[in-house]
Amino acid sequence: MRGLKRILLFVIIPLSLASCERIFVNGDFDGMWKLQSVECGDTVYTPDNIYYSFQRHLAMLGEYSDEEFPAYYMAEFDKEGNSLTMYNFYEYPGLQGISDKEKLKRYFIFGDTVRFSIEALDDDLLVMSSGGMRYCFSKW
């Protein structure tokens, strides 16, 4: 009987701890990323307070200030290997499609559908490229 209790203890405790673990659908890619720079040819832009956040299949683009996040933008995304496609952009709150695409340019998004190639990804760094531009992020 004593041996059975030990076996149950060694099985139940790890299973109960594993159930509390956060499951990342996209590995290191999931989470909030601060846009550090955007390179386009010889020009390097260093935006202030621009963040992209990826969770499951939904992306959020916003600007952080000390007070709060102002209105931000959402998009669906598909990630397959080193390819990322963002599409169906809409403004939040309201969940309305974006009629003025100029609003997304502040986030360096220039179209209804954007395809990125992921050049580097680990738990601290994300580098993607699209349309001759290179986006460098750090984990926030």
C-alpha positions in Angstrom: 0.0 0.0 0.0 2.8 2.3 0.9 4.5 1.8 -2.5 1.2 2.5 -4.3 0.9 5.9 -2.4 4.4 6.8 -3.6 3.7 5.9 -7.2 0.5 8.0 -7.1 2.4 10.9 -5.5 5.0 10.8 -8.2 2.3 10.7 -10.9 -0.2 13.2 -9.6 2.1 16.0 -8.5 3.9 16.4 -11.9 0.6 16.2 -13.7 -1.0 18.8 -11.5 1.9 21.2 -12.0 2.0 20.6 -15.8 -1.6 21.6 -16.1 -0.8 25.1 -14.7 1.9 25.7 -17.3 1.3 28.3 -20.0 1.1 26.7 -23.5 2.6 28.8 -26.2 1.0 28.0 -29.6 3.7 29.8 -31.5 6.7 29.2 -29.2 9.0 32.2 -28.7 7.0 34.2 -31.2 4.0 34.7 -28.8 4.1 37.7 -26.6 4.6 41.5 -26.8 7.4 42.9 -28.9 8.7 46.5 -28.9 9.6 47.8 -32.4 13.2 49.0 -32.1 14.0 49.9 -35.6 12.8 49.6 -39.2 15.5 49.6 -41.9 14.6 50.6 -45.5 17.7 50.8 -47.7 20.2 53.2 -46.0 17.4 54.8 -43.9 16.8 53.5 -40.3 13.7 54.6 -38.5 13.5 54.3 -34.7 9.9 54.6 -33.7 8.9 55.5 -30.2 6.6 53.2 -28.2 5.3 51.0 -31.0 4.4 47.5 -29.9 3.2 44.4 -31.8 1.7 41.6 -29.7 1.1 38.0 -31.0 -1.1 35.5 -29.2 -2.4 32.3 -30.9 -3.7 33.7 -34.3 -4.4 37.3 -33.3 -2.0 40.3 -33.5 -2.4 43.7 -31.7 -0.5 46.8 -32.9 -0.5 49.7 -30.4 1.4 52.6 -28.9 2.2 52.5 -25.2 2.2 55.6 -23.1 2.5 56.0 -19.4 -1.3 56.5 -19.1 -2.6 53.6 -21.2 -2.8 52.1 -24.7 -4.8 54.4 -26.9 -7.0 52.9 -29.6 -5.1 50.1 -31.2 -5.4 47.8 -34.1 -6.0 44.1 -34.4 -5.2 41.6 -37.2 -5.4 38.0 -37.8 -2.2 36.2 -38.7 -0.9 32.9 -39.9 2.6 31.7 -39.0 4.0 28.7 -40.9 7.7 28.1 -40.3 9.6 31.3 -41.0 6.6 33.0 -42.9 4.1 35.3 -41.3 1.0 36.7 -43.0 -1.1 39.4 -41.3 -4.5 40.3 -42.7 -8.1 41.5 -41.7 -6.9 44.6 -39.9 -9.4 46.4 -37.8 -9.5 49.2 -35.2 -10.3 48.4 -31.6 -12.5 49.3 -29.8 -15.5 48.8 -32.1 -14.1 46.0 -34.1 -14.7 47.8 -37.4 -12.6 47.4 -40.5 -10.1 50.2 -41.1 -11.4 52.5 -43.8 -8.3 54.8 -43.6 -5.3 52.7 -44.3 -3.1 55.7 -43.5 -3.6 54.9 -39.8 -1.5 51.7 -40.2 1.5 53.5 -41.7 2.6 54.6 -38.2 3.1 50.9 -37.5 4.9 50.4 -40.8 2.1 48.4 -42.3 1.4 49.3 -46.0 -1.4 47.1 -47.2 -4.4 45.0 -46.4 -2.3 41.8 -46.3 1.3 41.9 -45.2 3.7 38.9 -45.7 6.8 38.8 -43.5 9.8 36.5 -43.6 11.2 35.8 -40.1 14.9 36.2 -40.2 15.7 35.7 -36.5 13.6 34.7 -33.5 14.5 33.8 -29.9 13.1 34.7 -26.5 14.6 38.3 -26.7 14.9 39.2 -30.4 12.6 39.1 -33.5 13.8 40.2 -36.9 11.3 40.2 -39.8 11.5 41.5 -43.4 8.8 42.5 -45.9 8.8 44.6 -49.0 12.4 45.7 -48.7 12.0 46.7 -45.1 13.6 45.0 -42.1 11.8 45.2 -38.7 13.8 44.6 -35.5 11.9 43.9 -32.3 12.9 43.2 -28.7 10.7 41.2 -26.2 8.9 43.5 -23.8 
